[in-house]
Amino acid sequence: MKLIVGLGNPGKKYKNNRHNVGYLLLERYSNKADLSFKKRIKYDFIKITDAIFIKPKTYMNRSGIAVTSVSSKYKFDDILVVVDDVNLPLGEIRLRKEGGFGGHNGLRSIAEVLGYDEFKRLRIGVSIPEYKNLSDYVLSDFSQDELQILEIVLNFSEALLNEYLKKDFSGMLNYYSKSKESYSEQISKVQNQ
C-alpha cells in the first residue's frame, strides 16, 4: 500500500500559505476525483484502493506524529511526501527517491519517527525569500501573480501523482522526463506575460 503525505498546517489562516502546497495538491486531487477527506484526530485521510492520502493535523514541525499514527493502522510499502521547497524557484519541481531535509522540519519530523529517510519526495518550489525571515515567508500567502504559476504547478503535480498511483515512482519519473519540456514552456509563458 502507498502512503501519500501532503505537508501543511491545518486551519483557515494557513490555507494558501507557501508551506501548504502539499495540502493544496491533495485537496485539488480529491476535489477533482469527488472524494472527501475523513477526519481523525491527528490527520485527515482518503483511502483509494491501494493508497492512502493524509494531511497531517499535527502542524508542520510534528508531521511525523500523523505518519506514525496512520502507520499503526496500515502497512505501507511505499511513502511519497509532497513538500514545499524554498531552495527551488516557484515553478520548479524535483522528484527524489530519498534525501536530506534541506532545512525542512516536516521532512525531518517524518524521518525521525520512521527511523529512516529513504522515502520519496515530490518537492514543489516556492522560491527563496529575499530580505525576509524564512518562517514568516513560508507562512505567507502566494501573491496573485504567483497563483497563476501555482495553478500550472498543481496541474502538473496532479498528473505526476496519477502516474505514481497507477504505476510507481519509476512511472512518475518517466512521465516527468517526457513532460518536463512542455511543462517548462507553460511556466515560461506565464512568467513572461
N, C-alpha and C positions, 0 to 999 in steps of 0.2 A: 504494500500500500504506500502511496505517496502522500507526503505532508507538504503543503504549500503555506508558508507563513508570510503574511503581508504585514510588515512592521509599520507601526504608527502609534499614536496616542489616542485614547478614547475621549469623546466629548466634542461638542459643537465648536468650541473655541480653537480646537486643533484641526478641524476637518480639512481645510485647504492649505495646511502648512506644508512646507517642503519635506519635513520629516515624515509626512504621512503618505508618500507615494505608494507604499506597499498596500496600505488600506485602500487608497483610491483605485488601484488596479483591481484588487479583489472585489470591491464594490461594483466597479464597472462590469466586470466579468459576470457577477451574479445577477445584475440588473438585466443584461442582455440575454442571459440564459433563463430569466424569470425564476430565479432561485432566491430564497430568503435565508439570511443568517439566523441560526438558532442561538439563543443566549445561554451562556454558562457563566459562572462567577468570574473565572479568570480569562475567558476568551469567548468570542462569537465564532460559530463554525458553520460550514456547509459540508455535507458528505455527498460526493458524487462517485458512484460505482466504486472504483479502487483508489479514490483520492479524498483527502480532507483539506479544506481551506480553513485557516484560522486567522483571526485578527486578535492578537493579544490585548487584553484589557488591563494588563499589569503595568502599563506605561513602558516607554522605550527601554529605559535602563534596566528593567526587570523582565524583559520579554522571555527570557529563559524559563521563568516560572510557569508561564502559559504553555510553553512547549513541553515541559516536564508533565504538566497536568494532563494534556491530551495524549502524551506518550504512555501514560499509565493506563489508558483505556484502549489504545490501539497499538499494533506493532507496525512500525514504518520501516521500509527497506530503502527509502529514498526521501530526502528532505531538500526542498528548494526554499530559500529565503529571498523575498523581494524587498529591496532596501534602497534608500536614498544614498547618494554618494556625492559629497561636496568636492571630491577630487576629480570629478568629471564635469565637463560643461553641460548645461541643460541641452538635452537632445542626444547626448551620448549614452549608450547602453553597453554594459560589459557582462558577459556570462563567464562564470568561473566555477570549476568543479570543486574547488576548495580555496583556502587562502587565509590571509590575515584579517584583521579587523578594520584596518585603515582608520583607526581612531573612533570607530562606530561602536557605541556602548550597547546597542541592541544585539549586534553580532557577537560581541564579547560575552554578553549575558547568556546567549544561547550556547556558545561553545563551552562556557563554564559549567552549565548544568548537564550538558551532554557528555562532557569529559573529552571532547574532540572537536576539531574544526573542519573536518572533512565533509561538510555539507555544501550543497550547491548554492550559488548566489546569482540572482538577477539584479545587477546594480544599475540604478537609474540616476543619471547625473542631474544634479540640481545647482551646479556651478559653485565656484569658490567665492565666498563673500569678500567684498572689498571694504576695508575700513569698518568692519562690523564684528561684534562679538559673535563667535561661532554658534553658541547655543541660542542667542537671540535670532540669528539668521535662519537656522533650521526650523525655528518655531514661528517664523514669519510666513505670511501667505504669498503665493505666487502672484506676480503682477498680471494685469490684463494681457500684456504682450507675451509674457511667459506662458500664460494659459493656452494661447494658440499653439505654441510649440508642444506643451504638455499633452494636448489633445492628440497630436500625431504620435508622440512617445507612447501614450497609453494604448492607442490603436495597435501599434506595432508590438508592444509588450503583450497585449492580449493574444495576438496571433502566435507569438512565441510560447505563451502559456498553453495554448491549444495544442501546439506540437509536442510540448512536454507531456501533456495529459494523454494524447493519442499514442505517442511513441515513447520517447525517453529523452534524457538530456542530450544525447547524440543527435536525435531528430531535431531538437530545438536548436542546437549549434548549426546543423546543416541548413535549416530554414534561415537562420540569422545570416549565414555566409551568402546564401543565394539572394537574399532580400536587402542586404545592407546598403547596396549602392542606391537602389530606388528610394529606400527609407531616408538616406542622407540627402538625396535630392529634394525630397519633400521638406525636410528641415531647412535646407538652404533657401528654398523659395520663400518660406515664411520669414526667415531671418533677414532676407534681402528686400522685403517689402517696404 
